[in-house]
Structures are given as C-alpha cells and as structure tokens.
Amino acid sequence: MNSIYVFGSSNTDMVVKSKHLPGPGETVMGGTFMMNAGGKGANQAVAAARLGGSVIFVCKVGNDLFGKQALQQFQREKIDTSFVKVDSGHSSGVALITVDEKGENSIAVAPGSNSFLNNSDVDEVFESNMGGGIALIQLEIPIPTVEHIIDRSASKGLKVILNPAPAQLLRESIYKKLFMITPNESEAELLTGIKITDHSSIQEAADRLLKMGVDNVVITLGSKGAFFCNEAGSKLVSAPAVTVQDTTAAGDCFNGSLAVALSEQMPLEKAVMFAVKVASLSTTKMGAQASLPIRKEVDLS
C-alpha cells in the first residue's frame, strides 16, 4: 500500500442542528449543540486512516486547547503527525455549522493558523525520506502554498489529487500536474464556466478539465453519486439509497476514501464506486469526523 500525504486544514466544528437554516437576521430556537473535530484536510486524513490508509498529515494548528485536542485525535487515529506544525501566534481554525432537518448545512469558517501554513512548513515533508504515493490537497490553506505543494509533489512522482474546495482558481500550469481533480458541481462550474444541469453538461465540464491538462476527472454529484472521466472514457456511478442525517464532510469522506482505494491499486471505476459507497454511509450519521466509517462498516454494508 502506498502512503497518502494529506496537506490541508484542521478546524474544530461548532454544530447546531435546527429545524431550518436561519436567514439573514433570523434566530432559530430549539436546536441541539455538538462540538466536533473538522477541517477539510483533517476530515480527509481521518477518513483515509479509518479505512486502513497509511496517512501522513501536514497542517498547522494553534497552541491552544483546540489545537492540542486535534493533535491527540490524529494520533488516536494512527495518523503520522510528524509534520503537524504548532503556531503560537494564531488560534486554531474554527467552523460554525448549522444543520437543518433535511441534513443540509450552512458553514462559516475562521481559518486561524490554517491561513499560515507556508512553503517552508511543507518543504520539510519533501526533504524527508518520503516514498512514492498519493498527495491529497484541498483549498482551505493559502493558494500559494497549495501550488507549491502540487509543484513539489509532482516533482517527487506523487499522484496528486486536488479537491478544489472551497472553489478557487489556480494558475493554469498547475492542472497539468494533477493526476486527478475532484470538484463537486458548483466547483466544476467555477473552474470551467459550464453550469451543470444534466448528463451532457457534466460530460462537457469534465472534458474541459481534461483539456486543461488533468489526467482524471471525478465530479461528485451528492445523492446522485459521482461521474468520472479520462481519455479512456467516462461513467456515472450511482449512490446507494440511504437515510440522510447530515451531509457535513461527505465530500471529504469521498476524497479520503478515493485516496485509499487508489493507494490499494484499485482500478479507477472500482475506486470511485468504493468512495461513493463510503461517502453515502457517512451521511447516515451526524458530525464531520464523527460520521466517518471504519473499514469494517464498509465491508459489512
């Protein structure tokens, strides 16, 4: 099994489950409160580790209670934390999340120390005795750092998977260095300018990303599953029917699962099917990292 290097954010999620998402100026009473570990990078690292992946996580946390709790949690999940940086000058990241009765969510993030993960922080990884494997990256850390990670990962021969979330534009030359990109529908629209409304527009958006230089495109479609495409062809993988409790971190679960499947040398179609299944299971539980399945749950479902 190849190593999975996850570069990204770590947050603490403050979650309120309420009847509906509040509008501007509206207060919704009667909710229940939970505090969970989160952040797209941390979610993806934990998702991969729980499925048996060999995970090295690179992030920056504050020298505060939230940061210490996060570091302890990563270690409990058997994640290699050798390259987790502690920032004494900034607080750890925090996300405020509201979840409605249908499982839809609204999120506001104060990134804190995540915004200060820099090139010298990540260079320590590339200067270590790293083997081959996969680099999994999201966009909750500074874009210049993301582009540097992609440059260095590609030069080291790692398969680079970019989850372009939250959606932002990168320099054009970066796309040619990606083994895979995994946008959702709105992220694919921002990157390509193509609004996804049906199968043909999904195909058109995927083709545009291939023309930008990406080797493999996987567009996640929520409850409809995922669409994957490369020069050999394309296919829609449907999601199993489940009772949704909370969609928070489902996309992160998908990406962590996909990285594990690819690290186990699964063919692309089988890897996407595996990731869709695991992500669907995650929506049946509340929370971000709390909802992420272990391998036994997946194998028995």
LUMMINU-244059 format. One line per 2 residues: number of its first residue (from 1); for each residue z, y, x of C-alpha. Coordinates in pm, whole numbers, padded with zeros to 5 digits. Each point is the difference from the previous one (the first is absolute). Layout:
% LUMMINU-244059
NUM	Z:Y:X; ...
% end
This chain:
% LUMMINU-244059
1	00000:00000:00000; -00092:00346:00130
3	00251:00285:00017; -00009:00275:-00262
5	00071:00349:00134; 00095:00228:-00290
7	-00008:00373:00075; 00139:00218:-00275
9	00275:00161:-00202; 00351:-00098:-00100
11	00168:00164:-00301; 00298:-00051:-00223
13	-00110:-00010:-00363; 00217:00160:-00270
15	-00126:-00157:-00324; 00064:00099:-00361
17	-00136:-00226:-00274; -00050:00202:-00319
19	-00174:-00021:-00338; -00293:00210:00123
21	-00099:00209:00301; 00128:00358:-00037
23	-00254:00279:-00034; 00035:00345:00163
25	00337:00151:-00093; 00103:-00312:-00193
27	00327:-00191:00046; 00000:-00364:-00111
29	00350:-00134:-00075; 00123:-00358:-00015
31	-00154:-00143:00317; 00144:-00254:00242
33	00030:00071:00376; -00070:-00218:00304
35	-00022:00075:00371; -00241:-00217:00198
37	-00158:-00021:00343; -00363:00117:-00009
39	-00278:00189:00180; -00353:-00137:00017
41	00029:-00120:00358; 00338:-00163:-00053
43	-00112:-00158:-00327; -00306:-00153:00166
45	00203:-00121:00299; 00259:-00167:-00224
47	-00269:-00147:-00226; -00167:-00160:00301
49	00327:-00124:00151; 00115:-00164:-00324
51	-00324:-00195:-00013; 00056:-00135:00351
53	-00195:00257:00199; 00096:00083:00360
55	00063:00373:-00052; 00059:00280:00250
57	00081:00328:-00181; -00058:00342:00159
59	00161:00292:-00185; 00245:00288:00038
61	00328:00031:-00193; 00270:00266:00002
63	00335:-00040:00172; 00172:-00016:-00338
65	00133:-00251:-00251; -00343:-00067:-00150
67	-00155:-00061:00342; 00279:-00236:00110
69	-00024:-00195:-00325; -00379:-00028:00037
71	00026:-00131:00356; 00257:-00261:-00105
73	-00223:-00106:-00289; -00305:-00047:00226
75	00208:-00217:00231; 00123:-00210:-00293
77	-00364:-00055:-00096; -00063:-00132:00355
79	-00231:00291:00084; -00031:00098:00367
81	00156:00350:00016; -00050:00059:00374
83	-00223:00298:-00076; 00195:00160:-00287
85	00087:00351:00121; 00318:00186:-00102
87	-00051:00376:-00044; 00321:00202:00031
89	-00175:00324:-00097; -00126:-00095:-00345
91	00124:-00187:-00306; -00138:-00337:-00106
93	-00272:00000:-00264; 00097:00001:-00368
95	-00208:-00071:-00312; 00098:00097:-00356
97	-00159:-00243:-00247; -00007:-00004:-00381
99	-00116:-00320:-00172; -00084:-00014:-00374
101	00026:-00285:-00250; -00355:-00117:00079
103	00072:-00027:00371; -00203:00308:00099
105	00160:00231:00255; 00010:00357:00129
107	00107:00062:00361; 00104:00302:00210
109	00059:-00053:00373; 00194:00199:00264
111	-00142:-00164:00314; 00261:00121:00251
113	-00024:-00187:00332; -00321:-00174:-00110
115	-00181:00329:00060; 00099:-00007:00367
117	-00128:-00341:00108; -00227:00105:00286
119	-00244:-00141:00253; 00260:-00055:00272
121	00216:-00196:-00245; -00278:-00245:-00081
123	-00138:-00018:00354; 00304:-00204:00102
125	-00132:-00282:-00219; -00344:00001:00157
127	00147:00015:00350; 00218:-00305:-00072
129	-00112:-00358:00051; -00163:-00017:-00343
131	-00225:-00288:-00093; -00287:-00002:-00243
133	00050:00033:-00370; -00018:00248:-00284
135	00089:00370:-00021; 00095:00106:-00354
137	00015:00376:-00058; 00053:00240:-00293
139	-00007:00380:-00033; 00366:00100:-00049
141	00020:00092:00369; -00191:00287:00170
143	-00379:-00039:-00010; -00043:00077:00374
145	00243:-00286:00071; -00191:-00229:-00239
147	-00328:00074:00176; 00161:-00058:00339
149	00140:-00334:-00118; -00343:-00106:-00124
151	-00165:00103:00328; 00251:-00191:00210
153	00012:-00303:-00230; -00377:-00035:00010
155	-00002:00032:00381; 00261:-00282:00015
157	-00216:-00225:-00217; 00231:00003:-00302
159	-00148:-00042:-00347; 00077:00335:-00160
161	00082:00007:-00372; 00030:00352:-00143
163	00166:00049:-00336; -00110:00363:-00064
165	00301:00094:-00210; 00089:00263:-00093
167	-00368:00092:00003; -00109:00230:00283
169	-00320:00046:00197; -00032:-00118:00361
171	-00254:00091:00266; -00329:-00185:-00052
173	00006:-00193:00327; 00324:-00174:-00103
175	-00165:-00214:-00269; -00215:-00183:00256
177	00320:-00131:00161; 00137:-00158:-00318
179	-00010:-00372:-00065; 00100:00071:-00359
181	00083:00286:-00236; 00202:-00056:-00319
183	-00014:00301:-00235; 00088:-00005:-00367
185	-00240:00154:-00250; 00110:00363:00041
187	00014:-00030:00380; -00349:-00151:00006
189	-00124:00294:-00207; 00149:00254:00241
191	-00150:-00176:00303; -00346:-00054:-00150
193	-00041:00261:-00273; -00083:-00280:-00246
195	00209:-00023:-00317; 00077:-00362:-00083
197	-00059:-00074:-00368; -00167:-00344:-00003
199	-00120:-00285:00222; -00309:00183:00123
201	00201:00305:00112; 00248:-00228:00180
203	-00292:-00158:00185; -00147:00342:00077
205	00330:00126:00144; 00043:-00314:00209
207	-00356:00029:00132; 00065:00361:00099
209	00307:-00105:00199; -00201:-00272:00173
211	-00261:00259:00095; 00279:00210:00151
213	00055:-00284:00245; 00281:-00213:-00146
215	-00050:-00376:00042; 00176:-00107:-00321
217	00092:00193:-00314; 00266:-00107:-00251
219	00048:00230:-00300; 00316:-00074:-00197
221	-00030:00030:-00378; 00356:-00040:-00127
223	00028:-00250:-00284; -00373:-00074:00033
225	00044:-00148:00350; -00202:00099:00307
227	-00363:00033:00106; -00102:-00095:00353
229	-00327:00071:00172; -00168:-00040:00341
231	-00352:-00055:00130; 00011:-00363:-00118
233	00062:00090:-00365; 00263:00110:-00249
235	00229:-00146:-00267; 00259:00107:-00259
237	00326:-00195:00017; 00187:00013:-00331
239	00377:00037:-00018; 00215:-00253:-00186
241	00162:00113:-00326; 00366:00097:00055
243	00270:00195:-00184; 00016:00328:00191
245	00341:00155:00065; -00081:00244:00281
247	-00320:00066:00195; 00183:00178:00286
249	-00109:-00149:00335; -00256:-00237:-00155
251	-00269:00153:00221; 00223:-00032:00305
253	00071:-00361:-00092; -00375:-00062:-00022
255	-00061:00143:00347; 00286:-00185:00165
257	-00113:-00323:-00166; -00360:00054:00106
259	00108:00055:00361; 00196:-00327:-00003
261	-00291:-00194:-00149; -00238:00137:00262
263	00251:-00068:00278; -00004:-00362:-00119
265	-00381:-00002:00034; -00065:-00031:-00374
267	-00362:00075:-00101; -00036:00345:-00155
269	-00038:-00118:-00361; 00303:-00227:00024
271	00199:00277:00170; -00079:00247:-00281
273	00089:-00262:-00264; 00333:-00059:00175
275	00076:00373:00018; -00089:00058:-00366
277	00231:-00284:-00104; 00294:00125:00209
279	-00043:00363:-00113; -00010:-00111:-00364
281	00327:-00189:00047; 00161:00311:00148
283	-00061:00198:-00321; 00224:-00238:-00197
285	00310:00142:00177; 00150:00347:00033
287	00006:00193:00327; -00211:00033:00313
289	00122:-00242:00268; 00228:-00167:-00255
291	-00309:-00120:-00188; -00182:-00154:00297
293	-00032:-00381:-00034; 00092:-00259:00261
295	-00255:-00267:00093; 00175:-00271:-00204
297	-00035:00207:-00320; -00372:00039:00064
299	-00058:-00366:00082; 00184:-00114:-00314
301	-00168:00243:-00240
% end
